């Protein structure tokens, strides 16, 4: 049985930890320090720490992994697994196990290297993605690949749904990979192809511009669904846009005026014009400081009719 160390912090990493604990002897779990959260800002354990304690595993929470690198190396682990740990690991931590550290990354490397590969793959309109298990080196997601699994992205799939599906896919891939490593099949295939970046997301990245094509606006809404959430803004007022869908051939054509309302469907959405007469159904919105609502009720509350402009996006 392989002896392993796990590095991870958020809920997304928990299924990987459970799978690793079921298949290997986990000697240590490394997670980021606990931080205040919730309305009361009480200090809560990270999801990985909570799961590790439930499993009876020893947990380390250093402010910097290098603080415990020598202790980790003394454990004599065969393998490390890193899933959304949230900190760069330096050479001393990378050398803490016999085989090295495997990282589960939610893209088809070298595409979307960085902190937010799921979100940016959607925002950029990709039609496929996947999970890559690769060996960490001192670069940003640049190490050689052990295993990869590809999947198609559904046209209406948003970031939370895609992340959940990729997590399931990644856990299955991890099981196959552990079997390979147990039998001595270590693969280190150099990454090939044009790299692209998936940097940390800023709030302003989620601002929508209806003078852009409808498909581009739709992809932003999908990609930033969990955080920071896509929004329109004008004169200091914001409208969060939480769900959209592209129109069908039966929907009214555009007129060449981005922001114009083309149709209001009672109890449902509003069809809004984007650039080059492209159109997009707004289905769920949330005015700043208010509850989310279906877009048609929002339009009715403002007495918006066909031909009017969204007050957050019009001229």
C-alpha positions in Angstrom: 0.0 0.0 0.0 1.3 3.5 -0.9 2.1 5.9 1.9 0.8 9.4 1.1 0.5 13.0 2.1 -2.4 15.2 1.1 -2.4 18.9 0.6 -5.8 20.6 0.2 -8.2 23.2 1.7 -11.7 23.7 0.2 -14.7 21.5 -0.1 -13.7 20.6 -3.7 -10.7 18.8 -2.3 -12.6 16.6 0.2 -13.7 13.8 -2.2 -10.1 13.4 -3.3 -8.9 13.1 0.3 -11.6 10.5 1.0 -10.6 8.5 -2.1 -6.9 8.7 -1.1 -7.6 7.5 2.4 -9.6 4.6 1.1 -6.8 3.4 -1.1 -3.6 4.4 0.6 -2.1 5.1 4.1 -2.4 8.8 4.5 0.4 9.8 6.9 -0.4 13.5 7.1 -2.9 16.1 5.8 -1.7 19.7 5.1 -4.4 22.5 4.9 -4.4 26.2 5.1 -4.9 27.8 8.6 -8.4 28.2 9.8 -10.0 31.6 9.2 -13.1 33.5 10.4 -16.2 32.9 8.3 -19.9 33.4 8.3 -21.9 36.2 9.8 -20.4 36.0 13.2 -16.9 35.6 11.8 -16.2 32.7 14.1 -13.1 30.6 13.2 -14.1 27.5 11.3 -11.9 24.5 10.3 -11.2 24.3 6.6 -13.4 21.6 4.9 -10.3 19.4 4.4 -9.3 19.7 8.0 -12.8 18.7 9.2 -12.8 15.7 6.9 -9.3 14.7 7.9 -10.2 14.8 11.6 -13.3 12.7 10.9 -11.0 10.1 9.2 -8.6 10.2 12.2 -5.8 11.7 10.2 -3.1 14.0 11.5 -3.5 17.6 10.3 -0.9 20.3 9.8 -1.8 24.0 9.1 1.4 25.9 8.7 1.4 29.5 7.5 4.0 28.4 5.0 4.5 24.7 3.9 8.3 25.1 4.2 7.9 25.3 7.9 7.1 21.6 8.0 8.9 20.4 4.9 11.6 18.5 6.9 8.9 16.9 9.2 7.0 15.8 6.1 10.1 14.3 4.5 10.9 12.4 7.7 7.6 10.5 7.3 9.0 8.5 4.3 5.8 8.9 2.2 5.8 7.5 -1.4 3.5 10.2 -2.9 1.9 13.5 -2.2 -1.5 14.6 -3.7 -2.3 18.3 -4.0 -5.9 19.5 -4.7 -6.7 23.2 -4.4 -4.3 23.7 -1.5 -4.1 27.4 -2.3 -0.4 28.1 -1.8 2.7 27.6 -4.0 4.9 24.7 -2.8 8.6 25.4 -2.9 11.4 23.0 -3.6 11.7 21.7 0.0 8.0 20.7 0.0 8.2 19.3 -3.5 10.9 16.9 -2.3 9.0 15.7 0.7 8.0 12.3 -0.9 9.8 9.6 -2.8 7.9 10.0 -6.2 7.0 13.7 -5.9 3.7 15.6 -5.6 0.8 15.0 -7.9 -1.6 17.9 -8.5 -5.2 17.5 -9.6 -5.9 20.4 -12.0 -9.3 21.1 -13.5 -8.3 21.8 -17.1 -6.5 20.2 -20.1 -3.0 21.4 -19.4 -1.2 23.4 -20.7 -4.5 25.3 -21.2 -5.7 27.4 -18.3 -2.8 27.3 -15.9 -3.6 29.2 -12.8 -6.1 29.6 -9.9 -9.4 29.6 -11.8 -9.3 27.2 -14.7 -13.0 26.2 -14.5 -14.3 29.7 -14.6 -12.0 30.9 -17.4 -12.7 27.9 -19.6 -16.4 28.9 -19.5 -15.8 32.6 -20.0 -13.6 31.9 -23.0 -16.3 29.7 -24.6 -14.4 26.4 -24.5 -16.4 23.4 -25.6 -14.2 20.8 -23.8 -12.2 20.6 -20.7 -11.0 17.9 -18.3 -8.9 16.9 -15.3 -5.1 16.6 -15.5 -3.0 14.8 -12.9 0.5 16.2 -13.2 3.7 16.2 -11.2 4.4 19.6 -9.6 7.6 21.4 -10.3 8.7 25.0 -9.5 6.6 26.5 -12.2 2.9 27.5 -12.3 1.2 24.3 -13.4 4.0 23.5 -15.8 5.1 20.0 -14.6 4.9 16.7 -16.6 1.6 14.9 -16.9 0.8 11.5 -15.3 -2.8 11.1 -16.5 -5.6 13.2 -18.1 -9.3 12.8 -18.7 -11.3 14.9 -21.2 -15.0 15.8 -21.2 -17.3 18.0 -23.2 -18.8 21.2 -21.7 -22.6 21.5 -22.1 -23.8 24.8 -23.7 -25.8 25.8 -20.5 -23.4 24.4 -17.9 -22.2 26.9 -15.3 -19.1 26.9 -13.1 -20.6 25.2 -10.0 -22.1 22.4 -12.1 -19.0 21.9 -14.1 -16.7 21.9 -11.1 -18.9 19.3 -9.4 -18.7 17.1 -12.5 -15.0 17.5 -12.9 -14.5 16.6 -9.2 -16.3 13.3 -9.8 -14.2 12.7 -13.0 -11.0 13.6 -11.1 -11.7 11.2 -8.3 -12.3 8.4 -10.8 -9.0 9.3 -12.6 -7.2 9.3 -9.2 -8.3 5.8 -8.5 -7.0 4.6 -11.9 -3.7 6.5 -11.3 -3.1 5.1 -7.9 -3.5 1.6 -9.3 -0.9 2.5 -12.0 1.5 3.9 -9.4 1.1 0.9 -7.1 2.2 -1.3 -10.1 5.2 1.0 -10.8 3.7 2.8 -13.8 5.0 6.3 -13.3 4.5 8.6 -16.3 6.0 12.0 -16.7 4.9 13.3 -20.1 6.0 16.9 -20.9 3.1 19.3 -21.5 2.6 20.1 -25.2 0.7 22.9 -26.9 0.0 26.6 -26.4 -0.4 27.5 -22.8 -3.1 29.9 -21.6 -3.6 31.6 -18.2 -6.4 31.3 -15.7 -5.5 34.1 -13.2 -7.3 35.0 -9.9 -10.7 36.5 -10.7 -11.3 40.2 -9.9 -14.8 41.6 -9.4 -14.5 43.9 -12.4 -13.9 40.8 -14.6 -17.6 39.9 -14.2 -18.9 43.2 -15.6 -21.1 42.6 -18.6 -21.1 44.7 -21.8 -24.1 44.3 -24.0 -22.2 45.8 -26.9 -20.4 42.5 -27.0 -21.9 39.3 -28.7 -24.7 37.5 -26.8 -22.6 34.3 -26.7 -19.8 36.1 -25.0 -22.2 37.7 -22.4 -23.8 34.3 -21.8 -20.4 32.7 -21.2 -19.5 35.3 -18.6 -22.7 34.7 -16.7 -21.9 30.9 -16.7 -18.3 31.3 -15.7 -18.8 33.7 -12.9 -22.0 32.2 -11.5 -20.6 31.3 -8.1 -18.4 34.4 -7.6 -18.2 37.3 -8.2 -21.4 36.9 -10.3 -21.9 38.7 -13.6 -23.4 42.2 -13.4 -24.6 45.2 -15.4 -23.7 48.6 -13.9 -24.8 52.1 -14.8 -24.7 55.3 -12.8 -23.5 53.4 -9.7 -26.4 50.9 -9.8 -25.8 47.2 -10.3 -28.0 44.4 -11.6 -26.6 40.9 -11.0 -27.3 38.5 -13.9 -27.4 35.0 -12.5 -28.8 32.9 -15.4 -29.2 33.4 -19.1 -29.8 31.3 -22.2 -29.3 31.8 -25.9 -32.4 32.3 -28.0 -34.1 30.0 -30.5 -35.0 30.6 -34.1 -38.6 31.4 -33.0 -37.5 34.4 -31.0 -37.8 38.0 -32.3 -34.9 39.3 -34.4 -32.6 42.0 -33.1 -32.8 45.7 -34.2 -29.2 46.8 -33.8 -29.6 48.5 -30.4 -27.8 46.7 -27.5 -29.7 46.8 -24.3 -33.2 47.0 -25.9 -35.9 44.7 -24.6 -37.2 42.5 -27.5 -39.7 40.3 -25.5 -41.0 39.9 -22.0 -42.2 36.3 -21.2 -44.6 36.4 -18.3 -43.3 34.5 -15.3 -40.0 33.8 -17.1 -37.4 35.9 -18.8 -36.7 38.9 -21.0 -35.1 38.8 -24.4 -32.4 41.5 -24.5 -30.4 42.7 -27.5 -26.6 42.5 -27.6 -24.1 43.5 -30.3 -24.7 42.9 -34.1 -28.4 42.2 -33.4 -27.5 39.1 -31.3 -29.9 38.3 -28.5 -29.9 36.8 -25.1 -32.6 35.7 -22.7 -32.1 37.0 -19.2 -33.8 34.4 -16.9 -32.7 35.2 -13.3 -31.5 38.6 -12.0 -30.9 40.3 -8.7 -31.0 44.1 -8.3 -28.4 45.3 -5.9 -29.5 45.0 -2.3 -32.7 43.0 -3.2 -33.7 39.4 -3.6 -33.1 37.4 -6.8 -36.1 37.2 -9.1 -37.1 36.0 -12.5 -36.2 38.6 -15.1 -39.8 39.1 -16.3 -41.0 40.1 -12.8 -38.0 42.4 -12.6 -39.0 44.0 -15.9 -42.7 44.3 -14.9 -41.7 46.0 -11.6 -39.9 48.7 -13.6 -42.7 48.8 -16.2 -40.3 47.8 -18.9 -42.0 47.0 -22.2 -40.8 45.8 -25.6 -38.7 48.5 -27.2 -37.5 49.9 -23.8 -33.9 49.8 -22.8 -32.7 48.1 -19.6 -31.9 51.0 -17.2 -28.6 49.3 -16.4 -27.5 48.9 -20.0 -29.2 51.3 -22.3 -27.9 54.5 -23.9 
